[in-house]
């Protein structure tokens, strides 16, 4: 969603319209689930995806119609059998409904507010009042500012559900698609060596934000980590982690046991949603025993993934990075359900 919002914001800032596409209903094994988003601009470029293949091509074609004609929205229903999905290079079938909405530059303040809340980790909810007969769809924002446009009874109903995944609800005779926009997560890389370099690349590819920290400037620099949101050169690893929450992922890959132990002790004192430390079981035993001597409990240590990553017999830095990022994606997916 971050790339979609970035593209949408830039387009509206240029005083150009954009078509926002989103899967609002799906069943079976459709290529993408409800909440998948794509934005199409008038030059044909896109950000995001609603599934690829014929489905995505049809959405792009319909978007071109919306740019040219008077209509401001459209709903497209897709039925993908296993055979038709295979013809499109997909390994799945199912059904999906995609809503397309043409957004004009006047929507910029709304989108900027949504983007600010999302990137700030405020977990806003994007509400789409779905079209009914000739009534067009409408976007509302349920955010930290208590938007008065969202009726109190609707706010309470959504809050009671308390879900992280998108869902549909019926409210006063209208279907509303409720889309919790959970930040994709920030990976805090303690250490900037070869494994960290590969982790940063893969983590950014799957939409994590990346923060890199190390006490070696020759390793921790923006030129080496061009996709990182922040690169920090530390005097030491003491007090390098503070104020982390459920959307933060700590990956401990420093150059030595003592640094790893120091960072792990800090990470365990935060509310980070994921903590992983590279190393063998022997190293883990030594570090854990040292921390137990300082009062760290076994239940606290159980929060740490060590050895880090999924068990795929990884060997090279790139393979190890793949196992680490795959594990973080798995954790993120479980948190979203």
C-alpha positions in Angstrom: 0.0 0.0 0.0 2.9 2.3 0.6 3.9 2.4 -3.1 0.3 2.9 -4.1 -0.1 5.9 -1.8 3.2 7.3 -3.0 2.2 7.1 -6.6 -1.3 8.4 -5.9 0.0 11.4 -3.9 2.6 12.4 -6.6 -0.1 12.2 -9.3 -2.6 14.3 -7.5 0.1 16.8 -6.6 0.7 17.2 -10.3 -3.0 18.1 -10.7 -3.6 14.9 -12.6 -6.4 12.4 -12.0 -5.7 8.8 -11.0 -7.8 5.6 -10.9 -7.7 3.7 -7.7 -8.4 0.0 -8.1 -9.1 -2.4 -5.2 -10.4 -5.9 -4.7 -13.5 -5.5 -2.5 -14.9 -9.1 -2.8 -13.1 -12.4 -3.4 -13.7 -16.1 -2.9 -11.8 -19.2 -3.6 -8.2 -18.9 -4.6 -8.2 -15.6 -6.4 -4.7 -14.3 -7.3 -5.0 -11.5 -4.7 -7.2 -11.2 -1.6 -9.6 -8.4 -0.6 -7.7 -5.2 0.0 -5.2 -5.6 -2.8 -4.7 -2.2 -4.4 -3.4 -0.7 -7.6 -3.3 2.8 -8.9 -3.3 3.7 -12.6 -2.4 7.1 -14.0 -3.2 8.6 -17.4 0.2 7.8 -18.9 -0.5 4.1 -18.3 2.0 3.6 -15.4 0.8 1.8 -12.3 1.8 1.0 -8.7 0.6 -2.0 -6.8 -1.2 -5.0 -8.1 -4.6 -6.6 -8.0 -3.5 -9.9 -9.4 -1.7 -9.7 -12.7 -2.7 -11.4 -15.9 -6.0 -10.8 -17.7 -7.6 -9.4 -14.5 -5.0 -6.6 -14.1 -5.1 -6.0 -17.9 -8.9 -5.6 -17.8 -8.6 -3.1 -14.9 -6.0 -1.0 -16.8 -8.3 -1.0 -19.9 -11.3 0.1 -17.8 -9.1 2.8 -16.2 -8.3 4.2 -19.6 -12.1 4.4 -20.2 -12.6 6.3 -16.9 -10.0 8.8 -17.9 -11.7 9.5 -21.3 -15.4 9.3 -20.4 -17.8 10.9 -17.9 -18.1 7.8 -15.7 -16.2 8.1 -12.4 -16.3 4.5 -11.2 -16.8 0.9 -12.4 -17.1 -2.5 -10.8 -15.5 -5.5 -12.6 -16.4 -9.1 -11.7 -14.0 -11.8 -12.6 -14.4 -15.6 -12.6 -11.2 -17.5 -12.8 -11.4 -21.2 -13.3 -8.3 -23.3 -12.6 -7.9 -23.7 -16.4 -8.2 -20.0 -17.2 -5.9 -19.1 -14.4 -3.3 -21.5 -15.7 -3.6 -20.0 -19.1 -2.7 -16.6 -17.6 0.3 -18.0 -15.7 -1.6 -18.1 -12.4 -1.8 -21.2 -10.1 -5.2 -20.4 -8.8 -8.8 -19.8 -9.6 -11.7 -18.1 -7.8 -13.8 -15.0 -8.1 -13.0 -11.3 -7.4 -14.8 -8.0 -7.7 -12.6 -5.0 -8.4 -13.9 -1.4 -7.7 -12.3 1.3 -9.8 -12.6 4.9 -8.7 -11.4 8.0 -10.6 -9.8 10.4 -8.0 -9.4 14.0 -8.9 -6.7 16.4 -7.6 -9.2 17.8 -5.1 -8.8 14.5 -3.2 -5.1 15.3 -2.4 -5.7 16.5 1.2 -7.6 13.3 2.0 -4.9 11.1 0.5 -2.1 13.0 2.2 -3.9 12.7 5.5 -4.3 9.0 4.9 -0.7 8.6 3.9 0.5 10.5 7.0 -1.5 8.3 9.4 -0.4 5.2 7.6 3.3 6.0 7.6 3.1 7.2 11.1 1.9 3.8 12.3 -1.5 5.2 13.4 -3.3 2.3 11.7 -6.0 4.2 10.0 -9.0 2.5 8.4 -10.0 3.4 4.8 -13.8 3.0 4.4 -15.2 2.6 0.9 -19.0 3.0 0.8 -19.6 0.8 -2.2 -21.8 1.9 -5.1 -25.5 1.2 -5.0 -27.5 1.5 -8.2 -26.5 5.0 -9.5 -25.0 6.1 -6.2 -21.2 6.4 -6.6 -18.7 5.0 -4.1 -17.4 7.3 -1.5 -14.2 7.2 0.6 -14.1 8.0 4.3 -11.2 7.8 6.8 -11.4 6.4 10.3 -8.3 7.8 11.9 -6.8 9.2 15.0 -8.5 12.5 14.4 -12.0 11.1 15.0 -13.4 12.1 11.6 -16.9 13.5 12.2 -18.0 12.2 8.8 -17.9 8.7 10.2 -21.1 8.2 12.2 -20.8 7.2 15.8 -22.7 3.9 15.4 -20.6 3.0 12.4 -17.4 3.8 14.3 -18.5 1.6 17.2 -19.5 -1.3 14.9 -16.1 -1.2 13.2 -14.2 -0.9 16.5 -16.1 -3.9 17.9 -14.8 -6.1 15.0 -11.3 -5.0 15.8 -9.8 -6.8 12.8 -6.5 -6.2 11.0 -7.7 -7.8 7.7 -10.2 -6.0 5.3 -13.9 -6.9 5.7 -17.3 -6.0 4.4 -20.2 -4.9 6.6 -23.8 -3.7 6.0 -24.7 -0.4 7.5 -27.9 1.4 7.0 -28.6 -0.4 3.7 -25.2 0.2 2.2 -22.2 -2.1 1.9 -19.0 -0.7 3.3 -15.6 -2.1 2.6 -13.4 -1.6 5.7 -9.7 -1.6 5.0 -7.3 -1.5 8.0 -4.1 0.0 6.8 -1.5 -1.6 8.9 2.1 -0.3 8.4 4.1 -3.0 6.6 6.7 -2.9 9.3 10.1 -1.5 9.9 13.2 -3.7 10.0 15.9 -2.5 12.3 19.2 -4.1 11.2 21.7 -4.1 14.0 24.9 -4.8 12.0 25.7 -3.8 8.4 27.7 -6.7 7.1 27.1 -9.1 4.1 24.0 -10.7 5.6 22.5 -7.4 6.6 23.1 -6.1 3.0 21.1 -8.9 1.5 18.4 -8.7 4.2 18.0 -5.0 3.5 17.5 -5.6 -0.3 15.0 -8.4 0.2 13.1 -6.7 3.0 12.6 -3.5 0.9 11.5 -5.6 -2.0 8.6 -7.1 0.1 7.6 -3.6 1.3 9.3 -3.4 4.7 10.9 -0.1 5.7 14.6 -0.6 6.6 16.8 1.1 9.2 20.5 0.1 9.3 22.8 0.7 12.2 26.5 -0.1 12.8 29.5 1.5 14.3 31.6 1.1 11.1 31.0 4.0 8.7 32.6 2.0 5.8 29.7 -0.5 6.2 26.9 1.7 7.3 26.4 4.4 4.6 23.6 5.4 2.3 25.6 4.5 -0.8 25.7 0.9 0.3 22.1 0.9 1.4 20.2 3.0 -1.1 16.8 1.5 -0.2 17.1 2.1 3.5 14.9 4.7 5.1 17.7 5.5 7.5 21.4 4.6 8.0 22.8 5.3 11.4 26.5 5.3 12.3 26.8 4.5 16.0 29.4 5.3 18.5 28.4 2.0 20.1 25.5 -0.4 20.1 24.5 0.8 23.6 20.9 2.3 23.6 20.5 1.8 19.8 16.9 0.5 20.2 14.2 2.5 21.9 10.4 2.9 21.6 9.8 -0.1 19.4 6.2 -1.4 18.9 4.4 -4.4 17.2 5.3 -3.2 13.7 9.0 -3.2 14.4 11.3 -6.1 13.5 14.7 -6.4 15.0 17.4 -8.4 13.1 20.6 -8.8 15.1 23.5 -9.5 12.8 26.4 -7.7 14.3 30.0 -8.8 14.0 30.4 -10.3 17.5 28.7 -12.1 20.4 29.1 -9.2 22.8 27.4 -6.7 20.4 24.6 -9.3 19.7 24.1 -9.8 23.4 23.9 -6.0 24.0 21.3 -5.5 21.2 19.3 -8.5 22.2 19.0 -7.2 25.8 17.7 -3.9 24.5 15.3 -5.5 22.0 13.7 -7.7 24.7 12.9 -4.6 26.8 10.8 -3.2 23.9 7.4 -4.3 22.4 9.0 -5.2 19.0 6.8 -7.6 17.1 9.8 -9.7 15.9 13.3 -10.2 17.3 15.8 -12.4 15.6 19.5 -13.1 16.3 21.9 -14.8 13.9 24.1 -17.6 15.3 24.5 -21.2 16.2 22.7 -23.0 19.1 26.0 -22.9 21.0 26.2 -19.1 20.6 22.5 -18.8 21.6 23.1 -20.9 24.8 26.0 -18.7 25.8 24.2 -15.4 25.2 21.0 -16.6 26.9 22.8 -17.8 29.9 24.6 -14.5 30.3 21.2 -12.6 30.1 19.6 -15.0 32.6 22.4 -13.9 35.0 21.0 -10.4 34.7 17.4 -11.4 35.4 16.1 -12.0 31.9 13.4 -14.7 32.1 13.0 -17.7 29.8 9.6 -16.4 28.7 11.3 -13.2 27.6 14.1 -15.1 25.8 11.5 -17.2 24.0 10.5 -14.0 22.0 13.8 -14.3 20.2 14.1 -16.3 16.9 17.5 -17.9 17.2 18.8 -19.4 15.0 17.2 -16.8 13.0 15.1 -17.5 9.8 13.2 -20.4 8.5 14.9 -23.7 8.3 15.8 -24.0 4.6 19.5 -25.2 5.0 20.6 -21.7 4.0 24.4 -21.3 3.5 25.3 -18.1 1.6 24.5 -14.6 2.9 21.8 -14.3 0.3 20.2 -17.6 1.3 20.4 -16.7 4.9 18.7 -13.3 4.1 16.0 -15.2 2.2 15.3 -17.3 5.3 15.2 -14.3 7.6 12.9 -12.2 5.4 10.6 -15.2 4.8 10.3 -15.6 8.6 9.4 -11.9 9.0 6.8 -12.1 6.2 5.3 -15.1 8.0 5.1 -13.2 11.3 3.6 -10.2 9.6 1.0 -12.3 7.9 0.0 -14.0 11.2 -0.3 -10.5 12.8 -2.7 -9.4 10.0 -5.2 -12.2 10.7 
